[in-house]
Each structure stands twice: as C-alpha cells, then as structure tokens.
Amino acid sequence: MRRALALIVLPLLFRSLIFGQEAAPSAEHAQTVARVLLALILILLGAKLGGEIVERFHQPAVLGELIVGMLLGNLSLLGFHGLDFLKNEEILALLAELGVILLLFEVGLESDIVEMKAVGLSAFSVATAGVIAPFLLGWGVSSWLLSKAHRLVHIYVGAVLCATSVGITARVLRDLGKLATPEARIILGAAVIDDVLGLLVLAIVSGLIRAADRGTATVPIERLVWIIAKSVGFLFGTIWIGQRLSPRLFHLASKLRVHGMLLVTSLSFCFLMAYIAHAIGLATIVGAFAAGLLLDQVHYRDFLERGEHRLEEALRPLTTILVPVFFVLMGIRVDLSSFGRTEILGFAALVTLAAIFGKQICGFVVWERGVNRMAIGLGMIPRGEVGLIVAGIGMTLVVQGERIVTPPIFSAIVIMVMATTLLTPPLLKWAFLRTAVIERTLSKSACDGERA
Amino acid sequence: MRRALALIVLPLLFRSLIFGQEAAPSAEHAQTVARVLLALILILLGAKLGGEIVERFHQPAVLGELIVGMLLGNLSLLGFHGLDFLKNEEILALLAELGVILLLFEVGLESDIVEMKAVGLSAFSVATAGVIAPFLLGWGVSSWLLSKAHRLVHIYVGAVLCATSVGITARVLRDLGKLATPEARIILGAAVIDDVLGLLVLAIVSGLIRAADRGTATVPIERLVWIIAKSVGFLFGTIWIGQRLSPRLFHLASKLRVHGMLLVTSLSFCFLMAYIAHAIGLATIVGAFAAGLLLDQVHYRDFLERGEHRLEEALRPLTTILVPVFFVLMGIRVDLSSFGRTEILGFAALVTLAAIFGKQICGFVVWERGVNRMAIGLGMIPRGEVGLIVAGIGMTLVVQGERIVTPPIFSAIVIMVMATTLLTPPLLKWAFLRTAVIERTLSKSACDGERA
C-alpha cells in the first residue's frame, strides 16, 4: 500500500518540480543546471536499469542503454513532452562526447601498440574492403529502387554506408571481456583507418555534389591528396612524436607533488590528442584512442611508486558516469516515428541489408589464421553517430537550387543507422559464443577420437 | 637547444591549431567540443601547476587555482584574445557547477549529521550574526560614501555583504585536513542557514526595489512567510524524508548487479537533492551538502560486501577533474581591469573591510568552548559566486526607469568579492596555524612550569 502510494505521489511531485519551478536568480544558467541535473538522474538510473535487464537476457549492457534512451526520447509519441529537452540539450551532447572520448582512451590503454602493429595489414585490408563493398551495395540498392533520383543520391547512399562507428563495437568488446583478442585489435585498427578513408569518401562526395551544382563534374585532386597527407600524417606523426614526448611529459608532471597529477596529466594528453585529431578533420575519438595506445605503464611508474592509483582505476568512475550518457543519448536521438512511415520501410530494409552484408566481406580479407572472421565482419556493422553525421551533411547539400536528398531518403538512412547500431551487440555476442561452442565441440570430438 | 626549440615551436603549432582550424562536419557542435577540450587542458594543467606553486609557499592549493584562473582570464589585457571564450562558455560553467556540487557532496559525506546537530545552535547564531552585522556595515559605508545615491543602493550594498560562499571555505578546510573539527561543522552549518537567510534578504530587497518602482514601499508579508516556510521545510523535510528513504533506495539499488551501481545511485541521490534545493530557490550546493550528510556507510554496506569501491574513493577522480574547473573558472571571471579604475578603489576598499569585519562577529556568538573563534569568523568571509549572483540581480533592477546600481558601484562590489575570496585561504590557514603554535607554546610553558 505504502509503496503503491509512493508510485503515485512521486511522479506527481516530480511533475510539479519540473513545471512548477519559480524563476531563480541568474535565471537562465540556473535553469540549465536544473535541467541537466534532472537529465543526468534519468540517464544514469535508466542506463543502469536497462543494462541490468538486458544482462539478465545475457546481452551486453550497452544494448539496454540504447533501448532506455529510445524510450526516454520517444515519450513524446505518447503525448508526454516533459523530456523533449533531452534531445537538444547541447551540454548533454558535450558530456556524451567526453564520455565516448574517455571510452576510446580507456580502450586504447588496454590495447598494445606492438600488437596493433602486428595486425596492421589485416586492419588495412578490413578497412578498405569495408569501405568499397558497402559503397557499391548502397549505390546498387539506391539505383535499383530510386531509379528516378539524381545520380548523386546513389553516391550519397553509398557514402553513408562506408562509415563505421567504433564506439558501440568497442563497448561491446569491453562488456564481453574480449578487448585483448586479435579480433578486437583488427576491428579497432580498421576503425581508425576507416575514419581516414571515410574522410576521403566524404570529401569526394561533397566535391562531386558541389561540382554538379556548378555544372562541372570534377573534384580537385590536390584537395584529396592534402586530406590523405594530413590524415596519414596525423596517425604516424602523432604516434612517432607521442612515443618520444609522452615519457618526458609524464616525467615532468611527476615532479609536481599535488594530488591527482597522474589523472590530470593523462586526461590532458588524451584531450590534446582528441583536439589535434579534430583540428585535422578526424573524429575526436581517433585521437583519444591514439592517446590511450601511446600511454604505457612505464611512462607513469613514478606516480605509482608514490602511491597514486593506477590510471585505469582512476578513470573507471569517470567512464562509469559519462559513457552511459553517450549511449543513452544515442538512443534518445532515435526518432521512432520514422518507423511508422510504411512507404520508406522497404527502401530502409534493403539499405540496412546492404549495410550489414557490405561489411561481411571484412571477415574474408583478414590475413591472420584462426581468428573469428565472422566477429570481425559483425563488429564493423554499426554506423552510429558517424553515419548520422554523413547523412546530415547530405541533407544540407543542394544541386541547382534543389535538395537532392529528400526527407524520406534521410529517414530510411536513419532507420538503417538505428538498426545496425541495435543489432551489433547481440550479433557480436552470438559470434563469440558460437566460436566458443564450436571449439568446445571440436576439442570434445578430438578427445573422443583419442579415447576411441 | 632542443628544449628551447620546443618552447618556440609548440606555441606556434598550438596557435595555428586554434586559429587555423578547418570547418568540420556538423560544424557548430564540433567546434564547441574542440573549444571545451582546449579549455579543459588549460584549466586542468593550470590548476595543478598553480596548486603546486602555492603549496610550496605553504598555502592551500585552491588559492593557486584562483590565481591561475585570473591569469588565464585576463590575458586580453595584454592584447591576447585567444582565450576570451573561456569566460562565456556555458558548458564550462556547467562543468564548474557540477564540480562544486560534487565538492559539497563529498564534504557532506565527511560530515556527521549527529555532530552537525550538536553545533546547531552555534551555527544558527553564527549565520544570523553573519547576516546582520555585514548588512549594517555595508549600509553604513554606502550611506557615508555614496550620500547622493538612492536609499535603496545602501540596502543593496548591505544585502550583497550578507552572502557567504561556502565553496571556498569547504575547499580550504579540506586542503588543510580540518573537515572533522567543530569549527568546520559550525561554518558548514552556518553556511547552509546563511543561504536560507540570504534568500530572505534577497526577497526583501527585490520586493523593496519593485515596490519603490511602483511608488509604494511595502513587501507583501505573505511572500516572506512563504519563502521561510519552504526553505525551512526543505531543510527539515528532506532530512526527515531522506533519512528514511535513502536506506530503502540503496537497498533497492543493491539488487542490481551491473557495475558501478553505488556511484550511480549516490550521484543520482545527490543530483536529486541539488535539484530539489534549486526548485525551492536555494543553492544547488545546499542540496548536495544535505545529500552527503544523509548518506552514511551503513546505507551501502551491501555494495561494499560485494567488493565495490568505497564511495569516497569512487568520487575522488570525479572531484579531481571537476572541482578545479569551478575554482579556475571563478578566477577567470575576475576582471582585473576594474582594479585600474582609481575612482572606485576607495569605495571598494571600504566595502571590502566592511565585508571582512562584518563577519568577524561570527566568532563571538559561538556557544561551544575551546573552539577557534577566529577561524570561524575568517571562514565566513568569502562572498564568492553567491555575492556575484546577488550583485548581478541588483544590476537588473530599475527604479522609475533608472538603474540605481551604476557600473562603478557594481565594479566595487566585484572587487570586494574577489578580495574576500582571495584573502580567505591564507587567512584561514594562518588562523589554524596560529592556534597550533599557541597550544604548543602553552603546553610547553605548562611543562616548563611543572619542571620548575
């Protein structure tokens, strides 16, 4: 009885707190703070509840966070608009971005640069195949179904399918405890290279569309060369400089005796690399991953000797709070109402299939033996926020006064991004589980053979 | 030589990264992320460097953070405008607010509610005296020096002096390891009550000014009664409900097995209390402090038993990163150019003295024996952001079409806030040190006496 009463009274109280607020001093900032506090409470508790529920169904926690986000973000479909602010709160978007930066930094810390280099060729093959195949498939599907659309629409659909969002896959690999496997190294390396290739595809497509708008049909080649040069320059340059600079940086920092220097120095290094990556045009998370990759326990042994916590331990509380913000917010931004539009569902379904099968070729171009090729193909599936960014750019491009990417096409792309993001966690988990079962069966039949 | 070269090249590189950026996809958000990353690097490294330097002069680290902030925020005086964005970045302001909320939550966790109640009478006396005396002194100084100003200006100056910003004092007490002393409990308790009294003063002053604007001279009494009722209601109501609710909340939460539940539940509780405090019109940090006070290790023993970190340990990395953002930003917002205006320095100096001496009466109304009365008086000095908020409200109030608080008066108020904030850390440290020396001398002379 008392519990039932609380269930009735608390939401009412909550409602009146949201809507019945009086204007406070320095009103606008204070209101923002209040909204963000409320949003954080909902996101954090929702994330944990969602994670708990899907873990009981043996799924990675991130899937629950995405679903909780979808629920929070689509209450407006039921007529409740009290949470609509979650979608547009710039500050939540920034906390989410910090969350995924820290996640990739953490993943980078758990990765070893020597082992990454060892799978470099496979990562490069995977990334290249994972750009070409989905591009061709997307182009094909678009040409077939949207035969009346502008030629550039097909290129745009193909370009969107090239993207890989490594956030989801990295998180699932961590949830499953598979970060130390060769599959994880290949996927992460390929995702970094994919980001560079994606930049290139984006530049080509934007160039083509701008050229079409002017009536020509060429992309300045020197622009493409410059993009390749600076991206590759970043990857190799920062790794080369970083490997030499970071030990000195940490040695210098260790001379300061104030509390928390290890965490502050490491985060500053991570943020700096993320910033440089951004300045070059790459994703911030590529920089953060590179920063994590470069840091090694040797660099900060001075800190450990004087009793500071290990960096991984100090990072944990930060990622515990910020990482779910990223994934719940990704769910919040999913607009379920686009699923209701039957006229686009057919196209959306085929684009989604193209997105999924296009990346499955990745598993076949791995050079190492004995790796789980299926897991690699599945790990490359999610398009996530990268796909949405590319899709969003397409929306703004105009050929001869007309937007060539119409809202229905965009909605179909959004559905594809959602589907690939939601399907990856269970598929990836299944791929790893499946191998484990096969291995167990094989070793069992081997034993049986010996016994016989 | 190589080091000298690095000193030349790195800033140049940095400069080109700030100014030479190309527009990236989804430009505005990405630019914000880049700015915030840059700001965080500067703030975090600057805070640690500043803290280190002042600690070598045996001063609390927070003083160094304030000074570094003042340097970063006033580079524009030297003609460098590349960091001006730090002052107006809404997202930094929010991270800072989260920082001070977590600081007061942490301080609340280290405080004991029973011990707080034991000094309740003294805290109430200190808060009351610390509102009345500065109000009268401020009024007096203003009447004397600004004899031609509107009568309400004097009330406004008095009202600004009532505020106490507990953030600085709490931080200094923690830096000095004095949070467990009766002085700390009295100051923290008084600061909470002061916040309620401050609300009241603010309501009276705003009411008087609005009444003067309409030509009447009364404040609706029912409004004041309502403010008192809801503030007192919050303090006692939430403590009463919280004490009963939090054990259940944590018991419920402990049934979820996902990682990080203790931290997430505690932070959600803290944010909820901060939100409620804000909704009532109190400062968010009062709610956060109350949340920390209510939480006790018994409430989350279930979590500890299954091996989660102690809450204080999990909070540490979060406060290590976010708390300096608050204090550096406080420094950044100090506008040193107001010091250059000699015509207001006399008024500013007297208002500052009124602010300092007005709070010294606090030490004399403590009922306990053997406490460091000087430390209590000094601990109540800083006006910090609370004073600035009240001052800012005054700026917006208009009597019969004219702003009664002119920019020079406002600048003087800002100088007073800065001075009280910067003086508190060294003064408070000195007060505690002084007692220690006296005690040592006394016990030494007692020993000498015995020996003789």
Contacts between the chains, C-beta under 8 A, distances in Angstrom:
chain1	res1	chain2	res2	distance
A	17	B	275	7.1
A	17	B	276	6.8
A	17	B	279	4.8
A	20	B	279	7.8
A	21	B	279	5.3
A	22	B	279	7.9
A	22	B	281	6.2
A	24	B	278	6.4
A	24	B	281	5.8
A	25	B	202	7.2
A	25	B	389	4.9
A	25	B	390	7.4
A	25	B	392	7.6
A	25	B	393	5.7
A	26	B	389	5.4
A	26	B	392	5.9
A	26	B	393	7.6
A	29	B	90	7.3
A	29	B	93	6.2
A	30	B	278	6.5
A	32	B	90	6.9
A	32	B	94	6.5
A	33	B	94	6.3
A	33	B	97	5.2
A	33	B	278	6.9
A	33	B	284	6.3
A	34	B	275	5.9
A	34	B	278	5.0
A	34	B	279	7.0
A	34	B	284	7.9
A	36	B	94	6.0
A	36	B	98	7.9
A	37	B	101	8.0
A	37	B	271	4.4
A	37	B	272	7.8
A	37	B	274	5.7
A	37	B	275	4.5
A	37	B	278	7.5
A	37	B	284	7.3
A	38	B	271	7.8
A	38	B	275	5.8
A	40	B	267	7.6
A	40	B	268	7.6
A	40	B	271	5.5
A	41	B	268	4.7
A	41	B	271	5.0
A	41	B	272	5.7
A	41	B	275	7.3
A	44	B	264	4.7
A	44	B	267	6.5
A	44	B	268	5.4
A	45	B	264	6.8
A	45	B	265	7.7
A	45	B	268	5.3
A	47	B	264	7.7
A	48	B	256	5.9
A	48	B	258	5.4
A	48	B	260	7.3
A	48	B	261	5.9
A	48	B	264	5.2
A	49	B	256	7.1
A	51	B	258	4.5
A	52	B	256	4.5
A	52	B	257	6.7
A	52	B	258	5.0
A	55	B	257	7.3
A	55	B	258	6.3
A	61	B	258	6.0
A	90	B	29	7.3
A	90	B	32	6.9
A	90	B	90	7.6
A	90	B	91	7.1
A	91	B	90	7.1
A	91	B	91	5.4
A	91	B	94	5.2
A	93	B	29	6.2
A	94	B	32	6.5
A	94	B	33	6.3
A	94	B	36	6.0
A	94	B	91	5.1
A	97	B	33	5.1
A	98	B	36	7.9
A	202	B	25	7.2
A	256	B	48	5.9
A	256	B	49	7.0
A	256	B	52	4.4
A	257	B	52	6.6
A	257	B	55	7.3
A	258	B	48	5.5
A	258	B	51	4.6
A	258	B	52	5.0
A	258	B	55	6.3
A	258	B	61	6.0
A	259	B	320	7.1
A	260	B	48	7.3
A	260	B	316	7.8
A	260	B	317	7.7
A	260	B	320	3.8
A	261	B	48	5.9
A	263	B	317	5.8
A	263	B	320	5.6
A	263	B	321	7.0
A	264	B	44	4.8
A	264	B	45	6.8
A	264	B	47	7.7
A	264	B	48	5.2
A	264	B	320	6.8
A	264	B	321	7.3
A	265	B	45	7.6
A	267	B	40	7.6
A	267	B	44	6.5
A	267	B	321	6.7
A	268	B	40	7.6
A	268	B	41	4.7
A	268	B	44	5.4
A	268	B	45	5.2
A	271	B	37	4.5
A	271	B	38	7.8
A	271	B	40	5.5
A	271	B	41	5.0
A	272	B	37	7.8
A	272	B	41	5.7
A	274	B	37	5.7
A	275	B	17	7.1
A	275	B	34	5.9
A	275	B	37	4.5
A	275	B	38	5.8
A	275	B	41	7.3
A	276	B	17	6.7
A	278	B	24	6.5
A	278	B	30	6.5
A	278	B	33	6.9
A	278	B	34	4.9
A	278	B	37	7.5
A	279	B	17	4.8
A	279	B	20	7.8
A	279	B	21	5.2
A	279	B	22	7.9
A	279	B	34	7.0
A	281	B	22	6.1
A	281	B	24	5.7
A	284	B	33	6.3
A	284	B	34	7.9
A	284	B	37	7.3
A	314	B	316	7.7
A	314	B	317	4.6
A	314	B	320	7.7
A	315	B	317	7.0
A	316	B	260	7.8
A	316	B	314	7.8
A	316	B	317	7.6
A	317	B	260	7.7
A	317	B	263	5.8
A	317	B	314	4.6
A	317	B	315	7.1
A	317	B	316	7.6
A	317	B	317	4.8
A	317	B	318	5.6
A	318	B	317	5.6
A	318	B	318	6.4
A	318	B	321	6.9
A	320	B	259	7.1
A	320	B	260	3.8
A	320	B	263	5.6
A	320	B	264	6.8
A	320	B	314	7.7
A	321	B	263	7.0
A	321	B	264	7.3
A	321	B	267	6.7
A	321	B	318	6.8
A	389	B	25	4.8
A	389	B	26	5.4
A	390	B	25	7.4
A	392	B	25	7.6
A	392	B	26	6.0
A	393	B	25	5.7
A	393	B	26	7.7
